[in-house]
Amino acid sequence: MNPDPADLWLLPERAVDTFAGALGGTRLLTEEERARLRRLRGQGARRRFLGARTLARYALSARSGRPVHAWRFRTGPWGRPEPEPPCEGLRFNLSHTEGLIACLVTRGRACGVDVERAPASPDALTHLVPRLAEPERAELAALPPAARADRFSELWVLKEAYLKALGTGVTRELSGFSFTTPPTGPIAVRDPGRPPGAADAWWFRLLRPAPGYVLAVAAEHGRPAHLHRIDLADLADPGEASAA
């Protein structure tokens, strides 16, 4: 077990304008980030991007004490942002879907987070279930029809969080590794594409952060000492977050 905790920050999309505005809004962003923001189509996509980049800075500052305006990020080969320059071994990952933004912060370990609406739509089941690994498809087929969409959503966020933690994104075939969630015991990944024993180093958690959503956390080097959840659902002023 890694004794250092992991911080999971949750920001509803409806709170982004207040949250980001109190911290400086787009002035916090680099010129490159502002250019990306302008290229996004739709008010919702722009709001979620601004909320995610603001939340990342705020969450990292809460963990490190570095001023929120001082954060800059480099982008890895698959698009994953990392602090630049590095700061105390901190790592983070972002995810957002319509209505909710999540940021996971760890120290000295790779991490990934993914949040999606749940249960999955019939269209998603039709087009995405064939992309899963054979054991996962068999598990879904054995479930009552009413339970399949919800379980598919769980498998999907686990896969996304794991790949984001690895830093590869969805460039890998999703059928190349599989998850099991036993009634008792930890969630486990079987990944023949990784070195022997590497899968045993990962810890996963499934959460229901709000009605209609499912979220997965992936962290390397075993279970954190604590998964600290900070929910900004009712936050009027970011200065109140220390009491959340």
C-alpha positions in Angstrom: 0.0 0.0 0.0 1.2 3.5 -0.9 0.8 5.6 2.3 0.0 8.7 0.4 -3.6 9.6 -0.2 -5.3 10.2 -3.5 -7.6 13.2 -3.9 -10.8 13.0 -6.1 -12.3 16.4 -6.9 -15.8 16.6 -8.4 -17.2 19.8 -10.0 -20.7 19.9 -11.5 -20.8 21.6 -14.9 -23.5 24.0 -13.5 -21.0 25.4 -11.0 -18.2 26.0 -13.5 -19.0 29.6 -14.3 -18.9 30.6 -10.6 -15.9 28.4 -9.7 -13.8 29.5 -12.7 -14.8 33.1 -12.5 -13.8 33.3 -8.8 -10.3 32.1 -9.7 -9.7 34.3 -12.7 -11.5 32.5 -15.5 -9.6 32.3 -18.8 -6.8 34.5 -17.4 -5.6 31.3 -15.6 -5.1 29.6 -18.9 -2.0 29.7 -21.2 -2.4 31.1 -24.7 -2.3 27.6 -26.1 -5.1 26.6 -23.8 -7.1 29.7 -24.7 -6.6 28.8 -28.4 -7.9 25.3 -27.7 -10.9 26.7 -25.9 -11.8 29.0 -28.8 -11.6 26.0 -31.3 -14.2 24.0 -29.3 -17.7 23.9 -30.7 -20.6 24.4 -28.4 -20.9 26.3 -25.1 -21.0 23.0 -23.1 -17.7 21.8 -24.5 -16.1 25.1 -23.8 -17.5 25.2 -20.3 -16.2 21.7 -19.5 -12.7 22.4 -20.8 -12.4 25.6 -18.8 -13.8 23.9 -15.7 -11.4 20.9 -16.1 -8.3 23.1 -16.5 -9.3 25.4 -13.6 -10.1 22.4 -11.4 -6.8 20.8 -12.1 -4.9 24.0 -11.1 -7.0 24.4 -7.9 -6.7 20.7 -6.9 -2.9 20.7 -7.4 -2.6 23.9 -5.5 -4.6 22.5 -2.6 -2.1 19.6 -2.5 1.1 21.5 -2.9 0.6 25.1 -1.8 1.8 26.4 -5.2 -0.3 29.4 -6.3 -3.2 28.5 -8.6 -2.0 30.9 -11.3 1.5 29.4 -11.4 0.6 26.0 -13.0 1.7 25.2 -16.5 1.3 21.8 -18.2 3.1 19.9 -20.9 1.3 17.4 -23.1 2.5 13.8 -23.4 2.6 11.9 -26.7 -1.0 10.7 -26.3 -2.4 14.1 -25.0 -2.1 13.6 -21.3 -1.2 16.8 -19.4 1.5 16.8 -16.7 2.7 19.6 -14.5 5.6 21.5 -16.0 7.9 21.9 -14.2 7.2 18.9 -12.0 6.1 19.6 -8.5 6.7 17.2 -5.6 6.0 14.2 -7.7 2.3 15.2 -8.1 0.4 13.5 -10.9 -3.2 14.2 -12.0 -5.8 13.2 -14.5 -9.0 14.8 -15.7 -12.3 13.5 -17.1 -15.5 15.2 -17.9 -18.9 14.3 -19.4 -22.0 16.3 -19.8 -22.9 17.6 -16.3 -19.8 16.6 -14.3 -16.0 17.1 -14.2 -13.5 15.0 -12.2 -9.9 15.5 -11.3 -7.7 12.9 -9.6 -4.5 13.9 -7.9 -1.8 11.5 -6.6 1.8 11.7 -5.6 4.5 9.4 -7.0 2.1 7.1 -8.9 0.4 7.0 -12.2 -3.3 7.6 -12.0 -6.4 7.8 -14.2 -10.0 8.7 -13.8 -13.0 8.4 -16.1 -16.6 9.5 -15.6 -19.6 8.8 -17.8 -23.3 9.0 -17.8 -24.9 5.7 -16.8 -26.5 3.5 -17.7 -25.2 3.3 -21.3 -27.6 4.0 -24.1 -28.9 1.2 -26.4 -26.8 2.7 -29.2 -23.6 2.5 -27.1 -24.3 -1.2 -26.3 -24.9 -2.0 -30.0 -21.7 -0.4 -31.2 -19.3 -0.6 -28.2 -19.9 -4.0 -26.6 -18.1 -5.8 -29.5 -15.0 -3.8 -28.7 -14.7 -5.4 -25.2 -12.6 -8.5 -24.3 -14.3 -11.9 -24.7 -14.6 -12.6 -21.0 -16.4 -9.2 -20.6 -18.7 -9.9 -23.5 -19.6 -13.2 -21.9 -20.2 -11.6 -18.6 -22.6 -9.1 -20.1 -24.4 -11.8 -22.1 -25.1 -13.8 -18.9 -26.7 -10.8 -17.2 -30.4 -10.0 -17.3 -31.1 -7.5 -20.0 -32.0 -4.8 -17.5 -28.6 -5.0 -15.9 -26.4 -5.1 -19.0 -26.3 -1.3 -19.7 -25.2 -0.5 -16.2 -22.5 -3.1 -16.1 -21.2 -2.1 -19.5 -20.8 1.5 -18.2 -18.7 0.2 -15.3 -16.5 -1.8 -17.6 -16.1 1.1 -19.9 -15.0 3.6 -17.3 -12.6 1.1 -15.8 -10.9 0.5 -19.2 -10.7 4.3 -19.9 -9.3 5.1 -16.4 -6.7 2.3 -16.8 -5.5 3.4 -20.2 -5.4 7.0 -19.1 -3.2 6.0 -16.2 -0.9 4.1 -18.5 -0.7 7.2 -20.7 -1.7 5.5 -23.9 -5.3 6.7 -24.1 -7.6 4.6 -26.3 -4.8 3.8 -28.8 -4.8 0.2 -27.5 -7.4 -2.3 -28.5 -10.0 -2.5 -25.7 -10.3 -6.2 -26.3 -6.7 -6.8 -25.3 -7.3 -6.7 -21.6 -10.2 -7.4 -19.3 -11.6 -6.5 -15.9 -13.3 -8.6 -13.2 -15.3 -7.3 -10.3 -15.7 -10.2 -7.8 -18.5 -10.0 -5.2 -15.7 -9.8 -2.5 -12.2 -8.8 -3.1 -10.6 -6.1 -5.3 -11.3 -5.2 -8.9 -8.7 -6.9 -11.0 -7.3 -6.3 -14.5 -5.9 -9.1 -16.8 -3.5 -7.5 -19.3 -1.4 -9.9 -21.4 0.1 -6.9 -23.1 2.0 -5.8 -20.0 5.0 -7.4 -18.4 4.3 -10.4 -16.1 3.0 -9.3 -12.7 2.5 -5.7 -13.8 -1.3 -5.9 -13.5 -1.0 -6.8 -9.8 0.4 -3.3 -9.1 -2.9 -1.6 -10.0 -5.7 -0.5 -7.7 -9.2 0.3 -9.0 -12.3 1.8 -7.5 -15.8 2.3 -8.9 -18.0 5.1 -7.6 -21.4 6.6 -8.2 -20.6 10.3 -7.8 -24.2 11.4 -8.5 -27.4 9.9 -9.8 -27.0 8.9 -13.5 -23.1 8.8 -13.4 -20.5 6.2 -12.9 -16.8 6.9 -12.2 -13.6 4.8 -12.1 -10.3 5.5 -10.5 -7.1 3.7 -11.4 -3.9 4.1 -9.4 -0.5 2.4 -9.7 1.5 0.9 -6.8 -1.4 -0.5 -4.9 -4.2 1.0 -2.8 -3.7 4.6 -1.6 -3.9 5.2 2.2 -7.1 7.1 1.6 -9.3 8.2 -1.4 -10.2 11.7 -0.3 -13.4 12.9 -2.2 -14.0 16.6 -2.4 -17.4 17.4 -3.9 -17.9 21.0 -5.1 -21.6 20.6 -5.8 -22.7 23.4 -3.5 -19.6 25.5 -3.6 -20.2 29.2 -4.0 -16.7 30.4 -3.4 -13.6 28.2 -4.1 -12.1 29.4 -0.8 -14.7 27.2 0.9 -13.2 24.0 -0.5 -10.8 23.6 2.4 -13.9 22.7 4.5 -15.3 20.3 2.0 
